Amino acid sequence: MARLATRTNNPYGATPRSQAKVRGEIETIEPLLRRNAHYEVDTDRPPTQVIEEILHLVGLSQ
């Protein structure tokens, strides 16, 4: 939410009303995505770690 509220290149999520919409979507849609996903990649880490994990998941890294 903090990222949405502070970014300057896109107005989506900047207002309390649109943030409430995003929260609702996270609460309803995210569980469905997680339930059907084969993998979940944490992108709160440095990009090199995210890339390494993805490469490992697709069999291009050890």
C-alpha positions as a Markdown table, in Angstrom:
| # | Residue | x | y | z |
|---|---|---|---|---|
| 1 | Met | 0.0 | 0.0 | 0.0 |
| 2 | Ala | 2.8 | 2.4 | 0.8 |
| 3 | Arg | 4.3 | 1.8 | -2.7 |
| 4 | Leu | 1.0 | 2.6 | -4.3 |
| 5 | Ala | 0.5 | 5.7 | -2.3 |
| 6 | Thr | 3.9 | 7.2 | -3.0 |
| 7 | Arg | 4.6 | 6.4 | -6.6 |
| 8 | Thr | 4.4 | 9.3 | -9.0 |
| 9 | Asn | 4.2 | 7.6 | -12.4 |
| 10 | Asn | 0.8 | 6.0 | -12.1 |
| 11 | Pro | -2.3 | 7.3 | -10.2 |
| 12 | Tyr | -3.8 | 3.8 | -9.6 |
| 13 | Gly | -3.9 | 3.2 | -5.8 |
| 14 | Ala | -3.1 | 6.8 | -4.9 |
| 15 | Thr | -6.4 | 7.6 | -3.3 |
| 16 | Pro | -8.0 | 6.0 | -0.2 |
| 17 | Arg | -10.9 | 4.8 | -2.3 |
| 18 | Ser | -8.6 | 3.1 | -4.8 |
| 19 | Gln | -6.5 | 1.6 | -2.0 |
| 20 | Ala | -9.7 | 0.2 | -0.5 |
| 21 | Lys | -10.4 | -1.4 | -3.9 |
| 22 | Val | -6.9 | -2.9 | -4.0 |
| 23 | Arg | -7.3 | -4.3 | -0.5 |
| 24 | Gly | -10.5 | -5.9 | -1.4 |
| 25 | Glu | -9.0 | -7.5 | -4.5 |
| 26 | Ile | -6.1 | -8.8 | -2.5 |
| 27 | Glu | -8.4 | -10.4 | 0.0 |
| 28 | Thr | -10.6 | -12.0 | -2.6 |
| 29 | Ile | -8.4 | -12.7 | -5.6 |
| 30 | Glu | -5.0 | -13.5 | -4.0 |
| 31 | Pro | -6.2 | -16.6 | -2.2 |
| 32 | Leu | -7.6 | -18.0 | -5.5 |
| 33 | Leu | -4.3 | -17.4 | -7.2 |
| 34 | Arg | -2.3 | -19.0 | -4.4 |
| 35 | Arg | -4.6 | -22.0 | -4.3 |
| 36 | Asn | -4.0 | -22.7 | -8.0 |
| 37 | Ala | -0.3 | -21.7 | -8.2 |
| 38 | His | 2.4 | -24.3 | -8.5 |
| 39 | Tyr | 5.0 | -21.9 | -7.2 |
| 40 | Glu | 5.1 | -18.6 | -5.3 |
| 41 | Val | 8.1 | -16.3 | -5.7 |
| 42 | Asp | 8.8 | -13.7 | -3.1 |
| 43 | Thr | 9.7 | -10.5 | -5.0 |
| 44 | Asp | 10.5 | -8.4 | -1.9 |
| 45 | Arg | 14.0 | -9.7 | -2.2 |
| 46 | Pro | 16.8 | -8.2 | -4.3 |
| 47 | Pro | 16.2 | -8.8 | -8.1 |
| 48 | Thr | 19.2 | -11.1 | -8.4 |
| 49 | Gln | 17.8 | -13.5 | -5.8 |
| 50 | Val | 14.4 | -13.4 | -7.5 |
| 51 | Ile | 15.9 | -14.2 | -10.9 |
| 52 | Glu | 18.0 | -17.0 | -9.4 |
| 53 | Glu | 14.9 | -18.6 | -7.8 |
| 54 | Ile | 13.0 | -18.4 | -11.1 |
| 55 | Leu | 15.9 | -19.9 | -13.1 |
| 56 | His | 16.0 | -22.7 | -10.5 |
| 57 | Leu | 12.3 | -23.3 | -10.8 |
| 58 | Val | 12.4 | -23.6 | -14.6 |
| 59 | Gly | 15.5 | -25.8 | -14.5 |
| 60 | Leu | 18.1 | -23.4 | -15.8 |
| 61 | Ser | 20.1 | -23.1 | -12.6 |
| 62 | Gln | 21.2 | -25.4 | -9.8 |
